[in-house]
């Protein structure tokens, strides 16, 4: 009597194995998020443009047009001294605009969404277009001129690096402060960073501020990331004296790495909490 033996085929996983790596899937997701932000940005383009240019335009208009017109000298008296101040101010305006866009576009949205809706919306927006420098250079009173010289290799390498660093700062602040503490953030962090960040003066000009021969203010502001951003902008857009580039680039890279590391850690902690 013959006996038949039936061999059962090995079970297979439903759907098979993964079709792509985690890294590839992550890049696809990132691209989709960026595409979504571009679509949203197109719908609110004029709002974005106005928010980007209004602050630097007002700074240049008041300091370079209104003050010279009313005889209130800034940076000294006479066209030569005021033109020197204008040359220092314009790159500082670009630097501070990048910082404020990082805070407004990331920190404020993060704080609100973590605090109320719990909906995370990352908006990656270009903080400051290069054409803004050209616009700022023509907003001045007669006799006051910003002497700009564009160093393109610095612009193309440093401006994106500065944007990443300030966006990282915005991520840290947005994931560290509750909405009810936004005023505290501006009062104790944003304002000191702004006024001690070299927007209206070069770092080298702080040397006369001393105590017993110690350049205390020039040393103290070295913990401020904006001072390196503004000094890099002066190197990119002017021939004015500035901090050495071999100091600026590594320090801004370090700030960017630290801010992104802390911000991403805080982001994971807030999302998973």
Secondary structure by P-SEA (a helix, b strand, c coil): cbbbbbbbcccccccccccccaaaaaaaaaaaaaaaaaaaaaaaaaaaaaaacaaaaaaaaaacccccccccccccccaaaaaaaaaacaaaaaaaaaaaaaaaacaaaaaaaaccccbbbbbbccccccaaaaaaaaccccccccccccaaaaaaccaaaaaaaaaaaaaaaaacccccaaaaaaaccaaaaaaaccccccccccccccccccaaaaaaacccaaaaaaaaaaaaccccccccaaaaaaaaaaaaaaaaaaaaaaaaaaaac
